[in-house]
Amino acid sequence: MWINRHSKLRNAGVLGLNERNVSYISRYNKRQNFPLVDNKLKTKRAATAVNLPVPELLGVIESPAQLKTLPALLKNHQSFVIKPARGSGGKGILVVSQRQGGQFFKPSGALLTSGAIRHYVSNILSGVYSLGGKPDVAFIEILVHGDQVLDKYSYEGLPDIRIIVFQGFPVMAMLRCPTSDSDGKANLHQGAVGVGLDITQGTALKAVQHAKIISHHPNTGVKFSELAIPGWRKLLQLAGHCHDFTELGYLGCDIVLDKTRGPLILEVNARPGLFIQIASGIGLRSRLQHIENLVQKDWHVDERIDYALGHF
């Protein structure tokens, strides 16, 4: 029975975890390029160096001795986000949406004191949220205020767009929508909704939560069938440029839409998950093999996008 199921998935072009790791990540992502994307602060600085838009950096805390500078970094900001440089899966991200004097509030309304924030940053430095539990660096960036077009597809959080890029070609995309189950985070394993997107238009294909197909956002009630990402080609261009500056052959680019600045690169992932196939109802393998079979791939980003739009 297992063999039959495996055969059906393979015939449908579904890419499995082992095949992803061996045939794509190990083959197309050079080991020396991993540190650039495994460290979100390095990714942000590298993207900025080639004039790609990212959320503004407010400050960095690299050691316990620098914790005393935290009040000064936060003094003039009513909202902000604190992140571990080497966190993964959305772990360790603290979002502060407003403040009143020395009191800070999460999007849920939960209260945070300045002491609690200091303790949180201290935990980041000690490696509580980092890959391998190694000592880490905390950085603070502005809170992105989401584009109103996507606000209705989110609950107490910010939706983001994941675009899979292979050898510079965008091949698959999805929107990750925070819910009450995911505590306002765009984390699919915690209960966010994954909405597969038509790579040619940025419109919804289907929506999945907890491995079940749904038609409406569970908290806002909005129909996913009405979803259309504005300025879709610009997002594809940003994702394509991520291949160029990271030199990764297989990657996931995460983008958010700010209501004033437009699309911003949130992070780049060298090991993007495979749930995007479930959300899209499409297997990745055939698209990856299509790109592999191209004789020439050294094209400008716009040429790569045009090719993807014409074939996927």
Secondary structure in CASP SS format (residue, H / E / C, confidence):
PFRMAT SS
TARGET T0000
AUTHOR 0000-0000-0000
METHOD secondary structure of the structure
MODEL  1
M C 1.00
W H 1.00
I H 1.00
N H 1.00
R H 1.00
H H 1.00
S H 1.00
K H 1.00
L H 1.00
R H 1.00
N H 1.00
A C 1.00
G C 1.00
V C 1.00
L C 1.00
G C 1.00
L H 1.00
N H 1.00
E H 1.00
R H 1.00
N H 1.00
V H 1.00
S H 1.00
Y H 1.00
I H 1.00
S H 1.00
R H 1.00
Y H 1.00
N C 1.00
K C 1.00
R H 1.00
Q H 1.00
N H 1.00
F H 1.00
P H 1.00
L H 1.00
V H 1.00
D H 1.00
N C 1.00
K H 1.00
L H 1.00
K H 1.00
T H 1.00
K H 1.00
R H 1.00
A H 1.00
A H 1.00
T H 1.00
A H 1.00
V C 1.00
N C 1.00
L C 1.00
P C 1.00
V C 1.00
P C 1.00
E C 1.00
L E 1.00
L E 1.00
G E 1.00
V E 1.00
I E 1.00
E C 1.00
S C 1.00
P H 1.00
A H 1.00
Q H 1.00
L H 1.00
K H 1.00
T H 1.00
L H 1.00
P H 1.00
A H 1.00
L H 1.00
L H 1.00
K C 1.00
N C 1.00
H C 1.00
Q C 1.00
S C 1.00
F E 1.00
V E 1.00
I E 1.00
K E 1.00
P E 1.00
A C 1.00
R C 1.00
G E 1.00
S C 1.00
G C 1.00
G C 1.00
K C 1.00
G C 1.00
I C 1.00
L E 1.00
V E 1.00
V E 1.00
S C 1.00
Q E 1.00
R E 1.00
Q E 1.00
G C 1.00
G C 1.00
Q E 1.00
F E 1.00
F E 1.00
K C 1.00
P C 1.00
S C 1.00
G C 1.00
A C 1.00
L E 1.00
L E 1.00
T E 1.00
S H 1.00
G H 1.00
A H 1.00
I H 1.00
R H 1.00
H H 1.00
Y H 1.00
V H 1.00
S H 1.00
N H 1.00
I H 1.00
L H 1.00
S C 1.00
G C 1.00
V C 1.00
Y C 1.00
S E 1.00
L H 1.00
G H 1.00
G H 1.00
K C 1.00
P C 1.00
D C 1.00
V C 1.00
A E 1.00
F E 1.00
I E 1.00
E E 1.00
I C 1.00
L C 1.00
V C 1.00
H C 1.00
G E 1.00
D C 1.00
Q H 1.00
V H 1.00
L H 1.00
D H 1.00
K C 1.00
Y C 1.00
S C 1.00
Y C 1.00
E C 1.00
G C 1.00
L C 1.00
P C 1.00
D E 1.00
I E 1.00
R E 1.00
I E 1.00
I E 1.00
V E 1.00
F E 1.00
Q C 1.00
G C 1.00
F E 1.00
P E 1.00
V E 1.00
M E 1.00
A E 1.00
M E 1.00
L E 1.00
R E 1.00
C E 1.00
P C 1.00
T C 1.00
S C 1.00
D C 1.00
S C 1.00
D C 1.00
G C 1.00
K C 1.00
A C 1.00
N C 1.00
L H 1.00
H H 1.00
Q H 1.00
G C 1.00
A C 1.00
V E 1.00
G E 1.00
V E 1.00
G E 1.00
L E 1.00
D C 1.00
I C 1.00
T C 1.00
Q C 1.00
G C 1.00
T E 1.00
A E 1.00
L E 1.00
K E 1.00
A E 1.00
V E 1.00
Q E 1.00
H C 1.00
A C 1.00
K E 1.00
I E 1.00
I E 1.00
S C 1.00
H E 1.00
H C 1.00
P C 1.00
N C 1.00
T C 1.00
G C 1.00
V C 1.00
K E 1.00
F H 1.00
S H 1.00
E H 1.00
L C 1.00
A E 1.00
I C 1.00
P C 1.00
G C 1.00
W H 1.00
R H 1.00
K H 1.00
L H 1.00
L H 1.00
Q H 1.00
L H 1.00
A H 1.00
G H 1.00
H H 1.00
C H 1.00
H H 1.00
D H 1.00
F H 1.00
T H 1.00
E C 1.00
L C 1.00
G C 1.00
Y E 1.00
L E 1.00
G E 1.00
C E 1.00
D E 1.00
I E 1.00
V E 1.00
L E 1.00
D E 1.00
K C 1.00
T C 1.00
R C 1.00
G E 1.00
P E 1.00
L E 1.00
I E 1.00
L E 1.00
E E 1.00
V E 1.00
N E 1.00
A C 1.00
R C 1.00
P C 1.00
G C 1.00
L C 1.00
F H 1.00
I H 1.00
Q H 1.00
I H 1.00
A H 1.00
S H 1.00
G C 1.00
I C 1.00
G C 1.00
L C 1.00
R H 1.00
S H 1.00
R H 1.00
L H 1.00
Q H 1.00
H H 1.00
I H 1.00
E H 1.00
N C 1.00
L C 1.00
V C 1.00
Q C 1.00
K C 1.00
D C 1.00
W C 1.00
H C 1.00
V H 1.00
D H 1.00
E H 1.00
R H 1.00
I H 1.00
D H 1.00
Y H 1.00
A H 1.00
L H 1.00
G H 1.00
H H 1.00
F C 1.00
END
